Amino acid sequence: MRKIWMRTVVIAGLAVVVGMRARAQNVIAIDATAPMVAPQPVAAKLGSSRNPRGQVIGINSQYLTLDGKPWLPVMGEFEYSRYPEAEWEQEILKMKAAGVQVIETYIIWNHHEEVEGQFDWTARRDLRKFVELCGKHGMDVYPRIGPWVHGEVRHGGFPDWVLKNGPVRQNDLVYLKEVQSFYAQIGAQLKGELWKDGGPVIGIQLENEYPEGPAGSGRGTEHIRKLKEMAIADGLDVPLYTVTGWDGAAVPLDEVLPTFGGYPDAPWQGTNKSLYGNEIYAFRFRNRVAGNMGAVGGGGQNPAASYKNTPFLTAEVGGGGQDTYFRRPAFDADDIAAIAPVMLGSGVNLLGYYMFHGGVNPDSGSITLEESQRADDATDVPEKSYDFQSPLGAFGQERESLRKMKLVHYFLNDFGAELAPMTTRAPAEVPSGPKDTSVARVAARTNGEAGFVFVNNYVRGLTMPERKGFQVELKLPKEMVKVPEEPIDLPAGAYGIWPVNLPLRGVAIEKPVTLRYSTAQLFKRVETGGQAYYFFFALPGVSAEFALGAGAKVTGLSGPVKTSRTESGVMLRVRGAGASEVEVKLDGGVRLVLLSEAEAEQVWRGDDPSMLLATKSNAFFDGARWTLQSDDPTMKFGIFGKVKASAEQKIAKDGKDGVFVEYDAVLPKIELKATVTKVQEAKPHEPWALGPKLSWRPNALPIKPEVSEFAGAAAWRIEVPPVPAGAEVSDVWLKIDYQGDEARLSEGKRLIDDDFWNGLTWTVGLKEALPDWRSAGRTLELRVLPLPKTYPMYLEKADALHFDAEGAAYTLSRVNLIPQYQLVLNVADQR
């Protein structure tokens, strides 16, 4: 008996040691053996789903479908009325080049009917023209018709007169009549542009951040039902109807589908402390709702059961965040790009961003159109700027986040049909909360045989540890797959998506080669010249491995890669983390191409699925016409495949061909220098007025200064020279580095743009900001209010502030004019 007892103790002790070692080595066990659950019909009564071409949009309890096949689209918000109509087409093309397939857009009521009965659908408010341009370029459209939209706009989009006429956001007869008139106008604008008519409009969002109400009150689900009935009566018959699903949302599941989201910060909150470690960087295994969504005055979150038998769709995954006067976060590219893999690993089957493209509030009549506490709104935002630190900014400027995000979008464009039906599987151990950094963050999605592993070791504002001995043990019904085969050290800050048992389908073979796993991220598949190319990029700090199944035959190698035979097939190990350009040829016309992350971020896809262009320049396409834009007049680019490029400017091959045939183009350089003169010193900052306390935010927040206070601001005159005739530039960026509380840029009495200081360079595009920006010199005025050292706000970049002897910060350190050079290529397929 004693021997048996001792043996038990020894075995138990060994088990504890093994368990501790597994934890220390970060071996993550995921059991994916449970049977797949077949998708079921949704309960919602949806609209006409077939277009005249015979294409059908469908939906089941797990995913969207297009022509009966799983469909996982990428959607991004771009609000037409916040951008000049002359530039819409270019910006739509930029979004398309970034892998976005659906443009969602708020239809903001007070942008169209500021005065009761006087509708404006012209110029930048021309909804129909915007939708037509989207359709012209194969982009679907998802209008969000309110009537209340939030969007950090005055009264959430309600015209002032609507609020004066009586109760809103309920089945009040006066209010419903007003909404019916607005919806009828939208219906007229979209007539012939709906999916059923052959147009691009595939769905409608009703209301926004709308909570449930008591039965019989005419609020909550009763009101959502009424809004849908009215929208259909006004001709808005579409395949999909949705509402936002967070904050105690009213979601009548027999009528609409819920959407979700999450943001990297919460600028609407009333704390002046950091909000690092929020849940958007943690996989959502138990609930779809974020704890940091921007609903105003909400009443808690719905239980997960509320969304039973609906797919996990998103409309507001943060592409950035709008700074408010009180909270001013400043986002890095990884803060934004790390979110999508987490959302996809959580089961998301519509990746929808808010915002994807920033903008500027339009001019109005006697009021300003921003959300402000003086207008009885919840927060204060700039009068004009709605930049949102989004991938494409307020003036169309590209941010670093876009290049990282588009690699996930390209992956979904090519492999979303495989991912959409896959079920999310959680590890045996998960973090105890969003700030728990002790446990690795991992998820898997599988179909029982193949799948993808989602890894996230990045959390905004938190110092993440290196995961020593990191390995995922994915238990499938018929086998255990270890990813990777031997544990690795996963660096702090790493995040990505790894394929498991991916069929590599060649052009010339019937049976695909199996990629058992890769520690590089897959982002593109291209067929050309009888070959199927699979493009991957190496995660920074992670050596790339490719484990190929039995039957794989390597017929050619290029780059620092070592091959070896294993019991299950062939192992390819690339020497050096983040190695540059490796190509592996497999029997049957399959090629694996590995790029560094930086190289992959330079890759842009074209209209032709086999067309890829690599460049550090910003790039977008319209058929065979490619446009490259850069602040460097020397543009280098590479073209994949047998393709011939031509341009009005001189271009030449540079003789450094690899996977891409490389070219150079040198445009004439121009020098633009602004003349800056200080014309007024600042007076002391006036004491802050406080806004009201709110039920959901009990502390009163300082209100942004009155416009009249800028009479005492520090002021500079900025003289902008004309652009030389014939210069090959598409825009000029006015870049302003200053310190202070708030700044306003004007020409005469016209406010061009404004900014709350957040430590980032303020960029204004002259093409959008100034009429006749090329031909004439302009005189602008910059005014900056001083920031007292006793400021009460949350400023993430506060360490950069420099205060003078009087305890105020108001300096202008740099004003630069940066030409954006443009090269237009015509690309002809020579295959």
VENGI-V234069 format. One record per residue. N is the residue number from 1. RES is the residue in one small letter. SS is DSSP state (H for helix, E for strand, L for the rest). PSI is psi in whole degrees, -180 to 180 (* if undefined). Layout:
n->{N & N}
res->{RES & RES}
ss->{SS & SS}
psi->{PSI & PSI}
This chain:
n->{1 & 2 & 3 & 4 & 5 & 6 & 7 & 8 & 9 & 10 & 11 & 12 & 13 & 14 & 15 & 16 & 17 & 18 & 19 & 20 & 21 & 22 & 23 & 24 & 25 & 26 & 27 & 28 & 29 & 30 & 31 & 32 & 33 & 34 & 35 & 36 & 37 & 38 & 39 & 40 & 41 & 42 & 43 & 44 & 45 & 46 & 47 & 48 & 49 & 50 & 51 & 52 & 53 & 54 & 55 & 56 & 57 & 58 & 59 & 60 & 61 & 62 & 63 & 64 & 65 & 66 & 67 & 68 & 69 & 70 & 71 & 72 & 73 & 74 & 75 & 76 & 77 & 78 & 79 & 80 & 81 & 82 & 83 & 84 & 85 & 86 & 87 & 88 & 89 & 90 & 91 & 92 & 93 & 94 & 95 & 96 & 97 & 98 & 99 & 100 & 101 & 102 & 103 & 104 & 105 & 106 & 107 & 108 & 109 & 110 & 111 & 112 & 113 & 114 & 115 & 116 & 117 & 118 & 119 & 120 & 121 & 122 & 123 & 124 & 125 & 126 & 127 & 128 & 129 & 130 & 131 & 132 & 133 & 134 & 135 & 136 & 137 & 138 & 139 & 140 & 141 & 142 & 143 & 144 & 145 & 146 & 147 & 148 & 149 & 150 & 151 & 152 & 153 & 154 & 155 & 156 & 157 & 158 & 159 & 160 & 161 & 162 & 163 & 164 & 165 & 166 & 167 & 168 & 169 & 170 & 171 & 172 & 173 & 174 & 175 & 176 & 177 & 178 & 179 & 180 & 181 & 182 & 183 & 184 & 185 & 186 & 187 & 188 & 189 & 190 & 191 & 192 & 193 & 194 & 195 & 196 & 197 & 198 & 199 & 200 & 201 & 202 & 203 & 204 & 205 & 206 & 207 & 208 & 209 & 210 & 211 & 212 & 213 & 214 & 215 & 216 & 217 & 218 & 219 & 220 & 221 & 222 & 223 & 224 & 225 & 226 & 227 & 228 & 229 & 230 & 231 & 232 & 233 & 234 & 235 & 236 & 237 & 238 & 239 & 240 & 241 & 242 & 243 & 244 & 245 & 246 & 247 & 248 & 249 & 250 & 251 & 252 & 253 & 254 & 255 & 256 & 257 & 258 & 259 & 260 & 261 & 262 & 263 & 264 & 265 & 266 & 267 & 268 & 269 & 270 & 271 & 272 & 273 & 274 & 275 & 276 & 277 & 278 & 279 & 280 & 281 & 282 & 283 & 284 & 285 & 286 & 287 & 288 & 289 & 290 & 291 & 292 & 293 & 294 & 295 & 296 & 297 & 298 & 299 & 300 & 301 & 302 & 303 & 304 & 305 & 306 & 307 & 308 & 309 & 310 & 311 & 312 & 313 & 314 & 315 & 316 & 317 & 318 & 319 & 320 & 321 & 322 & 323 & 324 & 325 & 326 & 327 & 328 & 329 & 330 & 331 & 332 & 333 & 334 & 335 & 336 & 337 & 338 & 339 & 340 & 341 & 342 & 343 & 344 & 345 & 346 & 347 & 348 & 349 & 350 & 351 & 352 & 353 & 354 & 355 & 356 & 357 & 358 & 359 & 360 & 361 & 362 & 363 & 364 & 365 & 366 & 367 & 368 & 369 & 370 & 371 & 372 & 373 & 374 & 375 & 376 & 377 & 378 & 379 & 380 & 381 & 382 & 383 & 384 & 385 & 386 & 387 & 388 & 389 & 390 & 391 & 392 & 393 & 394 & 395 & 396 & 397 & 398 & 399 & 400 & 401 & 402 & 403 & 404 & 405 & 406 & 407 & 408 & 409 & 410 & 411 & 412 & 413 & 414 & 415 & 416 & 417 & 418 & 419 & 420 & 421 & 422 & 423 & 424 & 425 & 426 & 427 & 428 & 429 & 430 & 431 & 432 & 433 & 434 & 435 & 436 & 437 & 438 & 439 & 440 & 441 & 442 & 443 & 444 & 445 & 446 & 447 & 448 & 449 & 450 & 451 & 452 & 453 & 454 & 455 & 456 & 457 & 458 & 459 & 460 & 461 & 462 & 463 & 464 & 465 & 466 & 467 & 468 & 469 & 470 & 471 & 472 & 473 & 474 & 475 & 476 & 477 & 478 & 479 & 480 & 481 & 482 & 483 & 484 & 485 & 486 & 487 & 488 & 489 & 490 & 491 & 492 & 493 & 494 & 495 & 496 & 497 & 498 & 499 & 500 & 501 & 502 & 503 & 504 & 505 & 506 & 507 & 508 & 509 & 510 & 511 & 512 & 513 & 514 & 515 & 516 & 517 & 518 & 519 & 520 & 521 & 522 & 523 & 524 & 525 & 526 & 527 & 528 & 529 & 530 & 531 & 532 & 533 & 534 & 535 & 536 & 537 & 538 & 539 & 540 & 541 & 542 & 543 & 544 & 545 & 546 & 547 & 548 & 549 & 550 & 551 & 552 & 553 & 554 & 555 & 556 & 557 & 558 & 559 & 560 & 561 & 562 & 563 & 564 & 565 & 566 & 567 & 568 & 569 & 570 & 571 & 572 & 573 & 574 & 575 & 576 & 577 & 578 & 579 & 580 & 581 & 582 & 583 & 584 & 585 & 586 & 587 & 588 & 589 & 590 & 591 & 592 & 593 & 594 & 595 & 596 & 597 & 598 & 599 & 600 & 601 & 602 & 603 & 604 & 605 & 606 & 607 & 608 & 609 & 610 & 611 & 612 & 613 & 614 & 615 & 616 & 617 & 618 & 619 & 620 & 621 & 622 & 623 & 624 & 625 & 626 & 627 & 628 & 629 & 630 & 631 & 632 & 633 & 634 & 635 & 636 & 637 & 638 & 639 & 640 & 641 & 642 & 643 & 644 & 645 & 646 & 647 & 648 & 649 & 650 & 651 & 652 & 653 & 654 & 655 & 656 & 657 & 658 & 659 & 660 & 661 & 662 & 663 & 664 & 665 & 666 & 667 & 668 & 669 & 670 & 671 & 672 & 673 & 674 & 675 & 676 & 677 & 678 & 679 & 680 & 681 & 682 & 683 & 684 & 685 & 686 & 687 & 688 & 689 & 690 & 691 & 692 & 693 & 694 & 695 & 696 & 697 & 698 & 699 & 700 & 701 & 702 & 703 & 704 & 705 & 706 & 707 & 708 & 709 & 710 & 711 & 712 & 713 & 714 & 715 & 716 & 717 & 718 & 719 & 720 & 721 & 722 & 723 & 724 & 725 & 726 & 727 & 728 & 729 & 730 & 731 & 732 & 733 & 734 & 735 & 736 & 737 & 738 & 739 & 740 & 741 & 742 & 743 & 744 & 745 & 746 & 747 & 748 & 749 & 750 & 751 & 752 & 753 & 754 & 755 & 756 & 757 & 758 & 759 & 760 & 761 & 762 & 763 & 764 & 765 & 766 & 767 & 768 & 769 & 770 & 771 & 772 & 773 & 774 & 775 & 776 & 777 & 778 & 779 & 780 & 781 & 782 & 783 & 784 & 785 & 786 & 787 & 788 & 789 & 790 & 791 & 792 & 793 & 794 & 795 & 796 & 797 & 798 & 799 & 800 & 801 & 802 & 803 & 804 & 805 & 806 & 807 & 808 & 809 & 810 & 811 & 812 & 813 & 814 & 815 & 816 & 817 & 818 & 819 & 820 & 821 & 822 & 823 & 824 & 825 & 826 & 827 & 828 & 829 & 830 & 831}
res->{m & r & k & i & w & m & r & t & v & v & i & a & g & l & a & v & v & v & g & m & r & a & r & a & q & n & v & i & a & i & d & a & t & a & p & m & v & a & p & q & p & v & a & a & k & l & g & s & s & r & n & p & r & g & q & v & i & g & i & n & s & q & y & l & t & l & d & g & k & p & w & l & p & v & m & g & e & f & e & y & s & r & y & p & e & a & e & w & e & q & e & i & l & k & m & k & a & a & g & v & q & v & i & e & t & y & i & i & w & n & h & h & e & e & v & e & g & q & f & d & w & t & a & r & r & d & l & r & k & f & v & e & l & c & g & k & h & g & m & d & v & y & p & r & i & g & p & w & v & h & g & e & v & r & h & g & g & f & p & d & w & v & l & k & n & g & p & v & r & q & n & d & l & v & y & l & k & e & v & q & s & f & y & a & q & i & g & a & q & l & k & g & e & l & w & k & d & g & g & p & v & i & g & i & q & l & e & n & e & y & p & e & g & p & a & g & s & g & r & g & t & e & h & i & r & k & l & k & e & m & a & i & a & d & g & l & d & v & p & l & y & t & v & t & g & w & d & g & a & a & v & p & l & d & e & v & l & p & t & f & g & g & y & p & d & a & p & w & q & g & t & n & k & s & l & y & g & n & e & i & y & a & f & r & f & r & n & r & v & a & g & n & m & g & a & v & g & g & g & g & q & n & p & a & a & s & y & k & n & t & p & f & l & t & a & e & v & g & g & g & g & q & d & t & y & f & r & r & p & a & f & d & a & d & d & i & a & a & i & a & p & v & m & l & g & s & g & v & n & l & l & g & y & y & m & f & h & g & g & v & n & p & d & s & g & s & i & t & l & e & e & s & q & r & a & d & d & a & t & d & v & p & e & k & s & y & d & f & q & s & p & l & g & a & f & g & q & e & r & e & s & l & r & k & m & k & l & v & h & y & f & l & n & d & f & g & a & e & l & a & p & m & t & t & r & a & p & a & e & v & p & s & g & p & k & d & t & s & v & a & r & v & a & a & r & t & n & g & e & a & g & f & v & f & v & n & n & y & v & r & g & l & t & m & p & e & r & k & g & f & q & v & e & l & k & l & p & k & e & m & v & k & v & p & e & e & p & i & d & l & p & a & g & a & y & g & i & w & p & v & n & l & p & l & r & g & v & a & i & e & k & p & v & t & l & r & y & s & t & a & q & l & f & k & r & v & e & t & g & g & q & a & y & y & f & f & f & a & l & p & g & v & s & a & e & f & a & l & g & a & g & a & k & v & t & g & l & s & g & p & v & k & t & s & r & t & e & s & g & v & m & l & r & v & r & g & a & g & a & s & e & v & e & v & k & l & d & g & g & v & r & l & v & l & l & s & e & a & e & a & e & q & v & w & r & g & d & d & p & s & m & l & l & a & t & k & s & n & a & f & f & d & g & a & r & w & t & l & q & s & d & d & p & t & m & k & f & g & i & f & g & k & v & k & a & s & a & e & q & k & i & a & k & d & g & k & d & g & v & f & v & e & y & d & a & v & l & p & k & i & e & l & k & a & t & v & t & k & v & q & e & a & k & p & h & e & p & w & a & l & g & p & k & l & s & w & r & p & n & a & l & p & i & k & p & e & v & s & e & f & a & g & a & a & a & w & r & i & e & v & p & p & v & p & a & g & a & e & v & s & d & v & w & l & k & i & d & y & q & g & d & e & a & r & l & s & e & g & k & r & l & i & d & d & d & f & w & n & g & l & t & w & t & v & g & l & k & e & a & l & p & d & w & r & s & a & g & r & t & l & e & l & r & v & l & p & l & p & k & t & y & p & m & y & l & e & k & a & d & a & l & h & f & d & a & e & g & a & a & y & t & l & s & r & v & n & l & i & p & q & y & q & l & v & l & n & v & a & d & q & r}
ss->{L & H & H & H & H & H & H & H & H & H & H & H & H & H & H & H & H & H & H & H & H & H & H & H & L & L & E & E & E & E & E & L & L & L & L & L & L & L & L & L & E & L & L & L & L & L & L & L & L & E & L & L & L & L & L & E & E & E & E & E & L & L & L & E & E & E & L & L & E & E & E & L & L & E & E & E & E & E & L & H & H & H & L & L & H & H & H & H & H & H & H & H & H & H & H & H & H & L & L & L & L & E & E & E & E & E & L & L & H & H & H & H & L & L & E & L & L & E & L & L & L & L & H & H & H & L & H & H & H & H & H & H & H & H & H & H & L & L & L & E & E & E & E & E & L & L & L & L & L & L & L & L & E & H & H & H & H & L & L & H & H & H & H & H & H & L & L & L & L & L & L & L & H & H & H & H & H & H & H & H & H & H & H & H & H & H & H & H & H & L & L & L & L & E & H & H & H & L & L & L & E & E & E & E & E & L & L & L & L & L & E & L & L & L & L & L & L & L & L & L & H & H & H & H & H & H & H & H & H & H & H & H & H & L & L & L & L & L & L & E & E & E & E & E & L & L & L & L & E & L & L & L & L & L & L & L & E & E & E & E & E & E & L & L & L & L & L & L & L & L & L & L & L & L & L & L & L & L & H & H & H & L & L & L & L & L & L & L & L & L & L & L & L & L & L & L & L & L & L & L & L & L & L & H & H & H & H & L & L & L & L & L & E & E & E & E & E & E & L & L & L & L & L & L & L & L & E & E & L & L & L & L & H & H & H & H & H & H & H & H & H & H & H & H & H & L & L & L & L & E & E & E & E & E & E & E & E & L & E & E & L & L & L & L & L & L & L & L & L & E & L & L & H & H & H & L & L & L & L & L & L & L & L & L & E & E & L & L & L & L & L & E & L & L & L & L & L & E & L & H & H & H & H & H & H & H & H & H & H & H & H & H & H & H & H & H & H & H & H & H & L & L & E & E & E & E & E & L & L & L & L & L & L & L & L & L & L & L & L & L & E & E & E & E & E & E & L & L & L & L & E & E & E & E & E & E & L & L & L & L & L & L & L & L & L & L & E & E & E & E & E & E & E & E & E & L & L & L & L & E & E & E & E & E & E & E & E & E & E & E & L & L & L & L & E & E & E & E & E & E & E & E & E & E & L & L & L & L & L & L & L & L & E & E & E & E & E & E & L & E & E & E & E & E & E & E & E & E & L & L & E & E & E & E & E & E & E & E & L & L & L & L & L & L & E & E & E & E & E & L & L & L & L & E & E & E & E & E & L & L & E & E & E & E & E & E & L & L & E & E & E & E & E & E & L & L & L & L & L & L & L & E & E & E & E & E & L & L & L & E & E & E & E & E & E & E & H & H & H & H & H & L & E & E & E & L & L & L & L & L & L & E & E & E & E & L & L & E & E & E & E & E & L & L & E & E & E & E & E & E & L & L & L & E & E & E & E & E & E & E & L & L & E & E & E & E & E & L & L & L & E & E & E & L & L & L & L & L & L & E & E & E & E & E & E & E & L & L & L & L & L & L & L & L & E & E & E & E & E & E & L & L & L & L & L & L & L & L & L & E & L & L & L & E & L & L & E & L & L & L & L & E & L & L & L & L & H & H & H & H & H & H & L & E & E & E & E & E & E & E & L & L & L & L & L & L & L & L & E & E & E & E & E & E & E & E & E & E & E & L & L & E & E & E & E & E & E & L & L & E & E & E & E & E & E & E & L & L & L & L & L & E & E & E & E & H & H & H & H & L & L & L & L & L & L & L & L & E & E & E & E & E & E & E & E & L & E & E & L & L & L & L & L & E & E & L & L & H & H & H & L & L & L & L & L & L & L & E & E & L & E & E & E & E & E & E & E & E & E & E & E & E & E & E & E & E & E & E & E & L & L}
psi->{-41 & -39 & -41 & -43 & -43 & -39 & -40 & -43 & -43 & -46 & -44 & -42 & -43 & -39 & -41 & -44 & -45 & -43 & -42 & -39 & -41 & -42 & -45 & -33 & 0 & 47 & 117 & 117 & 128 & 119 & 111 & 35 & -13 & 143 & 147 & 143 & 127 & 141 & 148 & 161 & 150 & 157 & -22 & 137 & 108 & 177 & -162 & 126 & -9 & 134 & 172 & -19 & -1 & 2 & 142 & 126 & 128 & 174 & 143 & -170 & -9 & -34 & 166 & 158 & 151 & 116 & 40 & -4 & 146 & 142 & 124 & 84 & 163 & 130 & 141 & 141 & 129 & 114 & 108 & -38 & -6 & 19 & 145 & 134 & -27 & -21 & 0 & -47 & -44 & -41 & -36 & -43 & -36 & -43 & -41 & -43 & -24 & 7 & 5 & 137 & -23 & 131 & 119 & 149 & 131 & 138 & 103 & 114 & -49 & -3 & -16 & -28 & 62 & -39 & 132 & 127 & -6 & 95 & 144 & 112 & 35 & 166 & -128 & -5 & 9 & 84 & -45 & -45 & -41 & -47 & -40 & -41 & -39 & -48 & -38 & -34 & 21 & 23 & 127 & 161 & 140 & 88 & 142 & 100 & 4 & -137 & -24 & 132 & -19 & -102 & 19 & 35 & 158 & 126 & 27 & 19 & -13 & 131 & 150 & -38 & -28 & -43 & -33 & -24 & -12 & -167 & 150 & 167 & 40 & 172 & 55 & 134 & -41 & -46 & -44 & -36 & -40 & -43 & -40 & -40 & -43 & -47 & -37 & -38 & -42 & -44 & -39 & -39 & -35 & 4 & 127 & -7 & 5 & 159 & -44 & -20 & 2 & 7 & -178 & -5 & 112 & -11 & 172 & 132 & 132 & 139 & -164 & 134 & 51 & 119 & 163 & 155 & 169 & 146 & 138 & 4 & -10 & 11 & -178 & -138 & -31 & -40 & -40 & -42 & -42 & -41 & -41 & -44 & -43 & -41 & -44 & -40 & -27 & 19 & 3 & 72 & 106 & 163 & -30 & 138 & 128 & 163 & 160 & 141 & 8 & 171 & 54 & 39 & 150 & 111 & 87 & 101 & -12 & -3 & -36 & 168 & 144 & 149 & 162 & -170 & -156 & 152 & 156 & -11 & 176 & 79 & -14 & -10 & 165 & 21 & 143 & 23 & 161 & 151 & 37 & 149 & 32 & 169 & -6 & -17 & 9 & 139 & 141 & 90 & -22 & -19 & 149 & -9 & 132 & 153 & 1 & 33 & 155 & 35 & 149 & 124 & 31 & 172 & 54 & -177 & 147 & 146 & 157 & -31 & -21 & -21 & 16 & 139 & 32 & 147 & 160 & 97 & 146 & 149 & -15 & 57 & 125 & 114 & 2 & -142 & 141 & 121 & 137 & 171 & -36 & -36 & 125 & 74 & 157 & 119 & 141 & 164 & -41 & -27 & -35 & -47 & -27 & -13 & -44 & -47 & -34 & -43 & -43 & -41 & -23 & -8 & 6 & 135 & 14 & 113 & 97 & 127 & 145 & 122 & 159 & -28 & 125 & -174 & -170 & 134 & 140 & 161 & 153 & -170 & -104 & 0 & 171 & 158 & 10 & 158 & 132 & 149 & -30 & -22 & 16 & 26 & 175 & -33 & 175 & 129 & 167 & 152 & -42 & -47 & 131 & 58 & -41 & 4 & 35 & 167 & -38 & 121 & -169 & -26 & 22 & 6 & 136 & 134 & 161 & -32 & -33 & -43 & -35 & -42 & -37 & -22 & -36 & -38 & -43 & -39 & -45 & -37 & -39 & -28 & 8 & -33 & -32 & -39 & -39 & -44 & -4 & 143 & 139 & 135 & 133 & 152 & 166 & -32 & 131 & 161 & 148 & -18 & 175 & -20 & 1 & 111 & 3 & -22 & 134 & 145 & 111 & 148 & 162 & 150 & 128 & 163 & 16 & -23 & -45 & 171 & -164 & 141 & 131 & 124 & 132 & 113 & 37 & 129 & 123 & 125 & -11 & 145 & 109 & 145 & 156 & 135 & 96 & 140 & 43 & 133 & 143 & 125 & 101 & 110 & 109 & 167 & -32 & -5 & 165 & 126 & 123 & 126 & 108 & 179 & -41 & 137 & 149 & 172 & 113 & 120 & 154 & 138 & -5 & 143 & 147 & -175 & 124 & 130 & 150 & 127 & 44 & 124 & 121 & 99 & 115 & 172 & -31 & 13 & 146 & -42 & 120 & 152 & 143 & 126 & 102 & -39 & 165 & 142 & 10 & 154 & 127 & 136 & -8 & 146 & 132 & 133 & 127 & 143 & 34 & 11 & 147 & 116 & 130 & 119 & 132 & 162 & 148 & 130 & 136 & 128 & 1 & 120 & 132 & 135 & 146 & 114 & 113 & 146 & 177 & 142 & -10 & 134 & 120 & 122 & -4 & 147 & 146 & 123 & 177 & 72 & 139 & 134 & 149 & 152 & 140 & 173 & -31 & -4 & -125 & 135 & 129 & 121 & 126 & 129 & 125 & 128 & 135 & 28 & 150 & 134 & 98 & 138 & 132 & 126 & 130 & 154 & 141 & 11 & 30 & 133 & 136 & 128 & 123 & 128 & 160 & 164 & -42 & -40 & -42 & -36 & -17 & -6 & 132 & 138 & 155 & -177 & -44 & 124 & -23 & 4 & 118 & 142 & 136 & 126 & 151 & -16 & 161 & 142 & 145 & 166 & 156 & 92 & -126 & -1 & 119 & 140 & 127 & 134 & 137 & 154 & 3 & 122 & -15 & 111 & 127 & 140 & 155 & 145 & 134 & 134 & -175 & 86 & 141 & 132 & 141 & 158 & 161 & -35 & 164 & 127 & 151 & 144 & 143 & 3 & 17 & 43 & 142 & -121 & -31 & 139 & 122 & 144 & 160 & 148 & 135 & 115 & 154 & 129 & 141 & 153 & 125 & 126 & 127 & 141 & 121 & 127 & 126 & 129 & -9 & 136 & 159 & 146 & 162 & 146 & 133 & 153 & 147 & 136 & 151 & 142 & -180 & 155 & 144 & 157 & -35 & -5 & 87 & -15 & 138 & 137 & 150 & 144 & 142 & 151 & 151 & 151 & -34 & -26 & -20 & -10 & -27 & 13 & 159 & 141 & 142 & 143 & 129 & 115 & 121 & 122 & 161 & 157 & 131 & 141 & 137 & -2 & 136 & 68 & 147 & -15 & 170 & 127 & 125 & 111 & 124 & 123 & 116 & 170 & 144 & -168 & -57 & 148 & 150 & 135 & 125 & 157 & 112 & -129 & -2 & 121 & 123 & -49 & 161 & 167 & 136 & 127 & 128 & 10 & -5 & 153 & 133 & 123 & 131 & 129 & 121 & -31 & -43 & -29 & -31 & 123 & 146 & 44 & -24 & -39 & -26 & 148 & 149 & 150 & 119 & 160 & 130 & 127 & 134 & 122 & 137 & 150 & 114 & 150 & -19 & 20 & 143 & -3 & 167 & 115 & 109 & -33 & 29 & -28 & -20 & -9 & 144 & 121 & 144 & -175 & -25 & 2 & 33 & 148 & 119 & 87 & 152 & 110 & -26 & 137 & 114 & 147 & 118 & 110 & 141 & 104 & 152 & 131 & 128 & 125 & 148 & 123 & 121 & 132 & 126 & 10 & *}
